[in-house]
Amino acid sequence: MWIALFVITMHGLGLLSAFKAMMESRTAQGAIAWVIFLLAMPYVAVPAYWIFGRSRFKGYVKARDYVLKEGSDILDRLRKAMGRYRPPFDKRHAVSAAEAMADTPFTRTNEVELLIDGDATFSSILKGIDRAQKYVLFQFYIVHDDGLGRQVQRRLIDKARAGVPVYFLYDEIGSHSLDTSYLHTLREAGVRISSFGSRQGWSNKFQLNFRNHRKVVVVDGREAWIGGHNVGDEYLGKDPRIGHWRDTHLRFAGPAVMGAQLSFAEDWYWATGTTISELDWTPQPSKEGDASVLVIPTGPADPMETAELMFLHSINSAREQLWIASPYFVPDDAVVFALQLAGLRGVDVRILIPDKADHLIVWLSSFSYFAEAGMTGVRFYRYTEGFLHEKVMLIDRKVATVGTANFDNRSFRLNFEITAVVEDAAFVEKVEAMFLDDFAHSELQPVDIMRHKPFWFKTVVRLARLAAPVQ
C-alpha cells in the first residue's frame, strides 16, 4: 500500500513539475529536457528539478521595487539626476539598448582606473576603505579566512570602530567554507553582515542553483570597484597549485557609482528586508576624468535574459574588433551564431580562455566550440601563464567592459552579475595593451584541434557539452 502511494505521489509530482517546467523554463530546449526527464524518471527528476531546475528567481523583484523607502519615485529622481551627466552619443540606438538593460543612463565625468591582478586590485580597495568617511558597502561572492581575508577584516573593523557604517554582504554558497568566527569578529566590531539568502521564501527553499556572483565595493557613494577578483590568497597568486592568478578589476569615481550602489542596495534589501539610511544618492562628477561609464547589473530576477542580451548586443555592435576574455566559455546557440556572424563581417574576433582546468567539465565543453565558431575566422587563445579568471571585453577600440559575468549559461541565466561599460580613449588603450600582453602569454588553438584528439576525448567533450545548461 505504502509503495503504491509513493509511486502515485511521485508520478503526480512529476506531472505537476513537468507542467511547471513547460510554463516557466526560459528556453524550449530546457523545457523539453525537463518534461521528458520528469515524466520518464520522476523518482530522480522531481528532487533534481526542485533543486536545480528553476531559472527564475522569486521575490527579488519586490526587493527591487522597495529598495528605497519611497520606491520608484526616488529611483526616477536618481535617474534624472544621473541624466544630467549623460554624454552626447552619435549611435543612439546602440546606447539606448544598453541603458534599458541597466535601467540607468550612461554618465560622463567619471574617473576610471584599470587594476591588473590581485595586488593592484586589493591595494586600491583597501586604500579606498581607509578613505571612507560616510559608509562602506562590501560585497563578494567568495570570502576566505586567510591572509588577504584577515587583512580585509582588520580594515573593515578599524573603519567600523571609527564610527563609519560598514555593510558586508556575501554569497552563502560561494563562501560556504567561511568560518563563523570570521563573521562573529566583524559583527562584534559593529559591521553589519548578511548572506545573500538565495533560498529565502517558500518557493526558493530547495533551490541551490542561484548565486550572487557580484563583487562590488562602494565608498561614500563617490568611488566603486567591480571586477573578477574574490577575497582570498589564491587571487594574489599565493596558491602553489594554481600559481599566477590572472584577473582584472576596475575602480571608478563619478556619477556612475550610483549604478553600483543601487545594485548593492537592492541585494541588501533582498537579503535583510531593510534599507540603508546612510546612502548618499546625489551623483558627484569626478574632477580627475571624463570617461563615459554605464553599470549593468544582471540576474535571474530580470524579466529578460539581460546578461545574454548584453553579450549579444556587444557582439552584434562590433565592426572591426571583438576581444573577449573569460575563464569559462560555454555559450548557447544564439551567442555562437552571433560570433559566427561577427567573423563573417570581417571582425577580428579573439576569445581568450585559460589553459588550466578550474572546472573540468566546463574546460572540456569549450573544445566543442572551436570548430563551430572558428569556421568563420573566430580565433581561440589559451592563456598559459597561470589561471585566467578575468571577464573583459574590448569592442572596436572604443568600448571596454569589466565585470563579473562569464561566458556561460550560469552567468547568462542563474547568477546575479554586474558589468561596467567604459567609453574612454585612454582606458581602452590600456585594456588593449593588457589584452596584447595576455595574448603574448597564450597559445593560439588550431580550428581543427578536435580532429587530432582520440575518440574517447571527443566523446567526453560532447558529453560535457550536454551539461552546458547547468554549468
C-alpha positions, 0 to 999 in steps of 0.5 A, spaced: 500 500 500 505 504 502 509 503 495 503 504 491 502 511 494 509 513 493 509 511 486 502 515 485 505 521 489 511 521 485 508 520 478 503 526 480 509 530 482 512 529 476 506 531 472 505 537 476 513 539 475 513 537 468 507 542 467 511 547 471 517 546 467 513 547 460 510 554 463 516 557 466 523 554 463 526 560 459 528 556 453 524 550 449 530 546 449 530 546 457 523 545 457 523 539 453 529 536 457 525 537 463 518 534 461 521 528 458 526 527 464 520 528 469 515 524 466 520 518 464 524 518 471 520 522 476 523 518 482 530 522 480 527 528 476 522 531 481 528 532 487 533 534 481 528 539 478 526 542 485 533 543 486 536 545 480 531 546 475 528 553 476 531 559 472 527 564 475 528 567 481 522 569 486 521 575 490 527 579 488 523 583 484 519 586 490 526 587 493 527 591 487 521 595 487 522 597 495 529 598 495 528 605 497 523 607 502 519 611 497 520 606 491 520 608 484 519 615 485 526 616 488 529 611 483 526 616 477 529 622 481 536 618 481 535 617 474 534 624 472 539 626 476 544 621 473 541 624 466 544 630 467 551 627 466 549 623 460 554 624 454 552 626 447 552 619 443 552 619 435 549 611 435 543 612 439 540 606 438 546 602 440 546 606 447 539 606 448 539 598 448 544 598 453 541 603 458 534 599 458 538 593 460 541 597 466 535 601 467 540 607 468 543 612 463 550 612 461 554 618 465 560 622 463 565 625 468 567 619 471 574 617 473 576 610 471 582 606 473 584 599 470 587 594 476 591 588 473 591 582 478 590 581 485 595 586 488 593 592 484 586 590 485 586 589 493 591 595 494 586 600 491 580 597 495 583 597 501 586 604 500 579 606 498 576 603 505 581 607 509 578 613 505 571 612 507 568 617 511 560 616 510 559 608 509 562 602 506 558 597 502 562 590 501 560 585 497 563 578 494 561 572 492 567 568 495 570 570 502 576 566 505 579 566 512 586 567 510 591 572 509 588 577 504 581 575 508 584 577 515 587 583 512 580 585 509 577 584 516 582 588 520 580 594 515 573 593 515 573 593 523 578 599 524 573 603 519 567 600 523 570 602 530 571 609 527 564 610 527 563 609 519 557 604 517 560 598 514 555 593 510 558 586 508 554 582 504 556 575 501 554 569 497 552 563 502 554 558 497 560 561 494 563 562 501 560 556 504 567 554 507 567 561 511 568 560 518 563 563 523 568 566 527 570 570 521 563 573 521 562 573 529 569 578 529 566 583 524 559 583 527 562 584 534 566 590 531 559 593 529 559 591 521 553 589 519 553 582 515 548 578 511 548 572 506 545 573 500 539 568 502 538 565 495 533 560 498 529 565 502 521 564 501 517 558 500 518 557 493 526 558 493 527 553 499 530 547 495 533 551 490 541 551 490 542 553 483 542 561 484 548 565 486 550 572 487 556 572 483 557 580 484 563 583 487 562 590 488 565 595 493 562 602 494 565 608 498 561 614 500 557 613 494 563 617 490 568 611 488 566 603 486 570 597 484 567 591 480 571 586 477 573 578 477 577 578 483 574 574 490 577 575 497 582 570 498 590 568 497 589 564 491 587 571 487 594 574 489 597 568 486 599 565 493 596 558 491 602 553 489 597 549 485 594 554 481 600 559 481 599 566 477 592 568 478 590 572 472 584 577 473 582 584 472 578 589 476 576 596 475 575 602 480 571 608 478 569 615 481 563 619 478 556 619 477 556 612 475 557 609 482 550 610 483 549 604 478 553 600 483 550 602 489 543 601 487 545 594 485 548 593 492 542 596 495 537 592 492 541 585 494 541 588 501 534 589 501 533 582 498 537 579 503 535 583 510 528 586 508 531 593 510 534 599 507 540 603 508 539 610 511 546 612 510 546 612 502 548 618 499 544 618 492 546 625 489 551 623 483 558 627 484 562 628 477 569 626 478 574 632 477 580 627 475 576 624 468 571 624 463 570 617 461 563 615 459 561 609 464 554 605 464 553 599 470 549 593 468 547 589 473 544 582 471 540 576 474 535 571 474 530 576 477 530 580 470 524 579 466 529 578 460 535 574 459 539 581 460 546 578 461 545 574 454 542 580 451 548 584 453 553 579 450 549 579 444 548 586 443 556 587 444 557 582 439 552 584 434 555 592 435 562 590 433 565 592 426 572 591 426 574 588 433 571 583 438 576 581 444 573 577 449 576 574 455 573 569 460 575 563 464 569 559 462 566 559 455 560 555 454 555 559 450 548 557 447 546 557 440 544 564 439 551 567 442 555 562 437 551 564 431 552 571 433 560 570 433 559 566 427 556 572 424 561 577 427 567 573 423 563 573 417 563 581 417 570 581 417 571 582 425 577 580 428 574 576 433 579 573 439 576 569 445 581 568 450 580 562 455 585 559 460 589 553 459 588 550 466 582 546 468 578 550 474 572 546 472 573 540 468 567 539 465 566 546 463 574 546 460 572 540 456 565 543 453 569 549 450 573 544 445 566 543 442 566 550 440 572 551 436 570 548 430 563 551 430 565 558 431 572 558 428 569 556 421 568 563 420 575 566 422 573 566 430 580 565 433 581 561 440 587 563 445 589 559 451 592 563 456 598 559 459 601 563 464 597 561 470 589 561 471 585 566 467 579 568 471 578 575 468 571 577 464 573 583 459 571 585 453 574 590 448 569 592 442 572 596 436 577 600 440 572 604 443 568 600 448 571 596 454 567 592 459 569 589 466 565 585 470 563 579 473 559 575 468 562 569 464 561 566 458 556 561 460 549 559 461 550 560 469 552 567 468 547 568 462 541 565 466 542 563 474 547 568 477 546 575 479 552 579 475 554 586 474 558 589 468 561 596 467 561 599 460 567 604 459 567 609 453 574 612 454 580 613 449 585 612 454 582 606 458 581 602 452 588 603 450 590 600 456 585 594 456 588 593 449 595 593 451 593 588 457 589 584 452 596 584 447 600 582 453 595 576 455 595 574 448 603 574 448 602 569 454 597 564 450 597 559 445 593 560 439 588 553 438 588 550 431 580 550 428 581 543 427 584 541 434 578 536 435 580 532 429 587 530 432 584 528 439 582 520 440 575 518 440 574 517 447 576 525 448 571 527 443 566 523 446 567 526 453 567 533 450 560 532 447 558 529 453 560 535 457 557 539 452 550 536 454 551 539 461 552 546 458 545 548 461 547 547 468 554 549 468 
